[in-house]
Amino acid sequence: MITVVYKTIKDVEPAFLKIINPLKNVYFSKKLLLSFEISNPNIEMKYICVYDNDKPQALAIVQTVKLSLDVILKNIKITKLSRWLLNLLFCEDHIKIMFCGNIFLSGEYAIGIVDEKKWMGIIKYVCKSLDSISKSIKPLHAIFIKDFYTKTNKTKVGFKNFSYTQISVEPNMIVKIESEWKCFDDYKNALKSKYRIKVNKADSKSRKLISKFFTADDIKKHQKDLQILYQNTIKNANFNAQVLNLNTYVYLKSAFNNEFIVKGYFLKNKIVGFLSALKNASNLDAHFIGLDYSLNKDYAIYPRILNDYIRLGIEKKVSQINLGRTASEIKTTIGAKPYELVCYIKHKNQLINLLIKPFLKRIEIKTFKQHQAFK
């Protein structure tokens, strides 16, 4: 096998992308990757293409960004000593990290592969290529391979053979949509009384909000306000590697039409919140949201957004909704359950990598109360 590294998805052949994506996952499509690439020039993008006798085998997405260690450790249980040592070893200022995966998504979107049976062999070449790329990036402090479900076979020893340490991260919160739910009332009838009351209360308190599905032109028109509302929410997020330029949404809407959804919420003709989502085969994936927190208590903007994600899932006839991995507890009140994820990390310096491994292994994710919303 050999690997070829491209600096833009424009240079990757359409035929290659089709072959390495047999399940037609939109997150490995050229139009999605190009939307992120064009709108976020501050992120250094690379694409590792793996071939075997000129036959496409896999694509690995690479994004290099600057961030602080505090952002990484924000929602992680770790001793004060461990935190101090990690800050000391990585350096307390901004650090540069090379991610294998899409920093704006939560899930298994790092590596697209033709045949899952070849996973272990593919990983060897991806890891070698990551090491090679890392030598050309200065300064670079760490390599981070993100988001693998613990229930899949992808958490095998492949990454550990290249000195990576496995760490746990917040789970994805997923709501399964039952086939018998033909409308929102069917969903509500499946809830326990206590949680049905919460859902109804959210709709009642948010009644004064006027909602609208956005076109690409609407996104352009409101882009400045959308960006402000989105950045309100990421200030409260447990982890955010980078701020997404919402010009990305203009491209995504143009590329995916009705499969990409942006819905705005208005109060007295002023936008006070929005949701975004993308249909991916039989899944609906919640993307970023934004809201005016000063109005959230009185108008239940966030609970209404959660209700509307359920409505969208039923309307789009999907089997599940991935609500992402923030605000986990409140998501369980509408029926979401956690799906555990792990990532892999190593410091570029081999000696420092050996020193920090014991501390990385002790990392624990903060717990939350799991509500059982359904009867």
Disulfide bonds with the S-S distance in Angstrom:
none
